[in-house]
Amino acid sequence: MLRRTQPNSNPQRKFIELIFKRTGKYANWDPPSEIRVGSYGRIDSDTGDLIVQGTIYSDEFRQRLVDIGINVESGEHLPKDCPDEVEFTTWSKNITRLDLTSNAGIPGIDTATIKGTWEVKKGSRGAVLLMHNPRMKHITADVLGKLAKIELLQSMHLVTKVFYCPAYSLYLSDKSGDRVSIALLGSVPVDATTVKKWWYNTQTGFARCACNTEHCFTPLYELMHVRHTRTRRSSSSPERIGEQLWITPPLPWAPLDEDGNDVPVYLGDSDSDEFEDE
């Protein structure tokens, strides 16, 4: 499902920014395009897309793994699956979630798997990301500790976690202060099988959603960068190990205006907070 946006706007970057500030993770603007654990590269500052330059699971990378003590034959470096969750829902700080109990003329709304109404503060854009039955794949902390030794990865961003799901919905509002109601309705027949169906009640903003019977969509992923120590650590400080050797890289652009365009940063700006409080 696609909706029109205003000319000269950059909705992709704005959506990614709003979700990043809320979760510390990167949203995939095109969830049917798979983001894979173990990929490394950079975020395109113009689009927010991950520009993949390689993967730790390629044949060319194999010797690097062996050199740092990873037993490739054992499969210890392969991504691990976490148990499926019922749902994952997140939205930007300028949004208030309201209850959605029923809606006249919409069959199945009362028993919808995911449902709600989201009200956006007027004058700003809000982002909503919903996932049904998500499953996270991730690189283990022990393997991450070893990967931090690889010189190539010390200048790259590494995909360490990816959320897969069979149904997702992403929504970016306009600035009118609108309300949007979203629900994931029960299964409907499609091509000799049954899949769930998303329902919206708004004609403003930008919405994208899809359903499938398989965990084939990747709406959200975690990027990490090897931590570079700038000062000598105190002898009493505990040594960093595993995932502690990695940090989340900041967004590769200056703060954005409500249309997703860059806002000039002036000297003396003391606002350095990267994430919002929950």
C-alpha positions in Angstrom: 0.0 0.0 0.0 1.5 3.4 -1.0 0.3 6.9 -0.4 1.5 10.2 -1.8 3.9 12.5 0.0 4.6 16.2 -0.6 7.1 17.3 -3.3 10.7 17.9 -2.1 10.2 15.7 1.0 12.4 12.7 2.0 10.0 10.4 3.9 12.4 7.5 3.9 15.0 9.3 6.0 12.4 10.9 8.3 10.8 7.5 9.0 14.2 5.9 9.7 15.2 8.8 12.0 12.0 8.7 14.0 12.2 4.9 14.5 16.0 5.1 15.3 15.4 7.7 18.0 12.8 5.4 19.6 14.6 2.0 19.3 18.2 2.6 18.5 17.7 0.3 15.5 17.4 1.0 11.7 14.2 0.7 9.9 14.1 -0.9 6.5 12.0 1.3 4.2 11.5 -1.6 1.8 10.9 -4.7 4.1 10.4 -7.2 1.2 14.1 -6.5 0.3 15.9 -8.7 2.8 18.5 -7.3 5.2 20.7 -10.2 6.2 22.6 -10.8 9.4 26.3 -10.7 8.8 26.2 -8.1 6.1 28.6 -5.2 6.4 28.7 -1.8 4.8 27.5 1.8 5.3 24.3 3.7 5.4 23.7 6.0 2.4 23.3 9.4 3.9 21.0 10.5 1.0 18.5 7.7 1.2 19.0 5.8 4.5 19.5 2.6 2.6 22.2 0.1 3.8 24.9 -0.2 1.1 26.1 -3.7 1.5 29.8 -4.2 0.7 30.1 -7.8 1.8 29.1 -10.5 4.3 31.0 -12.5 6.9 29.4 -15.6 5.5 31.0 -15.3 2.0 33.8 -17.7 0.8 36.1 -14.7 0.5 35.6 -13.9 4.2 36.1 -17.4 5.5 39.9 -17.2 6.1 39.4 -14.0 8.2 37.1 -16.0 10.5 39.6 -18.9 10.8 42.4 -16.4 11.6 40.5 -15.1 14.7 39.8 -18.5 16.0 36.3 -19.2 14.8 35.6 -22.8 14.0 33.8 -22.4 10.7 33.0 -26.1 10.4 31.1 -26.1 13.7 28.8 -23.3 12.5 29.3 -21.2 15.7 29.4 -18.0 13.6 26.1 -18.6 12.0 23.1 -16.5 13.0 20.9 -17.9 15.8 17.1 -17.7 15.9 15.2 -16.3 18.9 11.7 -17.6 19.7 8.9 -16.0 17.9 7.2 -13.1 19.6 3.5 -12.3 19.4 4.0 -8.8 18.1 6.4 -5.8 18.0 5.0 -2.3 18.0 6.8 1.0 18.2 6.0 4.6 17.4 7.7 8.0 17.6 7.5 10.1 20.7 5.2 12.7 19.2 2.4 10.1 18.9 -0.2 9.0 21.4 -1.8 5.5 21.0 -5.5 5.2 21.7 -7.7 2.1 21.9 -9.5 0.8 18.9 -12.3 -1.5 20.0 -14.6 -1.6 17.0 -15.5 0.0 13.8 -18.8 -0.2 12.0 -18.8 -2.1 8.8 -15.3 -3.7 9.2 -15.7 -7.5 9.8 -13.2 -9.0 12.2 -12.0 -5.7 13.7 -13.0 -6.8 17.3 -10.7 -9.9 17.1 -7.9 -8.2 15.1 -4.4 -9.5 16.0 -2.9 -6.0 16.2 -5.1 -2.9 16.4 -5.0 0.7 17.6 -5.4 4.3 16.8 -2.4 6.6 16.7 -2.8 10.4 17.1 0.1 12.6 15.8 0.9 16.0 17.3 -0.1 18.7 14.8 2.8 20.3 12.9 5.1 17.2 13.1 5.4 13.9 11.4 5.0 10.7 13.3 6.1 7.1 12.5 4.5 3.8 13.4 6.1 0.4 12.9 4.1 -2.8 13.5 5.2 -6.4 13.1 3.2 -9.6 13.6 4.8 -12.7 15.0 8.4 -11.4 14.6 11.5 -13.6 14.9 14.9 -12.2 15.5 18.1 -13.6 14.0 21.3 -12.5 15.7 25.1 -13.0 16.0 26.0 -14.3 19.4 28.0 -12.2 21.9 30.9 -14.6 21.8 31.3 -14.4 18.1 30.9 -10.6 18.1 33.9 -10.4 20.5 36.0 -12.3 18.0 34.8 -10.4 15.0 35.9 -7.1 16.6 39.5 -8.2 15.9 39.0 -8.2 12.1 40.6 -5.0 10.7 38.1 -4.8 7.8 35.1 -4.7 10.1 36.7 -1.9 12.2 35.9 0.5 9.4 32.4 -0.9 8.6 29.0 -1.2 10.1 27.9 -4.8 10.7 24.3 -6.1 10.8 24.2 -8.0 14.1 20.4 -8.5 14.4 17.5 -8.7 12.0 13.7 -8.9 12.7 11.8 -11.2 10.3 8.0 -11.3 10.2 5.1 -12.6 8.0 3.2 -9.3 8.3 4.4 -5.7 8.8 2.9 -2.2 8.6 4.8 1.1 8.5 3.2 4.5 8.5 4.6 8.0 8.3 2.1 10.8 8.9 1.9 14.2 7.3 1.9 17.4 9.5 -1.9 17.8 9.8 -2.2 16.2 13.2 -4.3 13.4 11.9 -5.3 10.1 13.5 -4.7 6.8 11.9 -6.3 3.5 12.8 -4.6 0.3 11.8 -5.6 -3.3 12.4 -4.4 -6.7 11.3 -7.5 -8.7 10.4 -8.0 -12.4 10.4 -7.0 -14.7 7.6 -8.5 -14.3 4.2 -8.2 -16.7 1.2 -5.5 -15.7 -1.4 -4.4 -18.0 -4.2 -5.5 -21.3 -2.5 -4.0 -20.3 0.9 -5.0 -17.9 3.7 -3.1 -14.8 4.8 -3.9 -11.9 7.2 -4.9 -8.5 5.9 -4.1 -5.0 7.1 -6.8 -2.4 7.4 -6.3 1.4 7.5 -8.8 4.2 7.9 -6.7 7.2 6.8 -6.0 8.8 3.4 -3.2 11.1 4.6 0.5 10.4 5.1 2.4 7.4 3.7 1.6 3.8 4.5 3.3 0.6 3.4 2.2 -2.9 4.5 2.2 -6.6 3.4 1.2 -10.0 4.7 2.5 -13.5 3.9 2.5 -17.0 5.4 6.3 -17.0 5.7 8.8 -14.9 7.8 9.9 -13.1 4.6 9.9 -9.4 5.6 12.7 -7.6 7.4 11.4 -4.2 8.7 14.0 -3.6 11.4 17.6 -4.4 12.0 20.5 -3.6 14.2 23.8 -2.1 13.0 26.9 -2.1 15.1 30.4 -0.6 14.8 33.6 -1.7 16.6 34.1 0.6 19.6 37.3 2.7 19.2 38.9 3.5 22.6 40.1 7.1 22.6 41.5 7.3 26.1 43.5 4.9 28.2 41.1 2.8 30.4 41.7 2.7 34.1 43.3 -0.4 35.4 40.3 -0.9 37.7 37.8 -0.8 34.8 36.5 -4.2 33.7 37.7 -5.3 30.3 35.1 -5.1 27.6 34.1 -8.4 26.0 31.7 -9.8 23.4 29.0 -7.3 22.4 30.5 -4.6 24.7 33.2 -4.2 22.0 30.6 -2.8 19.6 28.5 0.4 19.7 25.5 1.6 17.7 26.6 4.1 15.0 24.7 7.4 14.8 22.6 8.4 11.9 24.8 9.6 9.1 23.0 12.9 8.6 22.4 16.1 10.6 19.0 16.5 12.3 16.2 16.5 9.8 13.2 18.9 9.5 9.7 17.5 9.3 10.0 16.8 5.5 13.1 14.7 6.0 15.6 17.4 4.8 18.8 18.4 6.6 18.6 21.2 9.2 21.8 23.3 9.6 23.7 22.7 12.8 25.1 25.8 14.4 28.1 26.1 16.7 27.0 26.2 20.3 24.2 23.7 19.8 24.4 21.7 23.1 21.7 19.1 22.1 23.7 15.9 21.7 21.2 13.3 22.8 20.8 10.6 20.2 18.0 8.5 21.6 14.7 9.6 23.2 13.5 8.5 26.5 10.8 5.8 26.5 
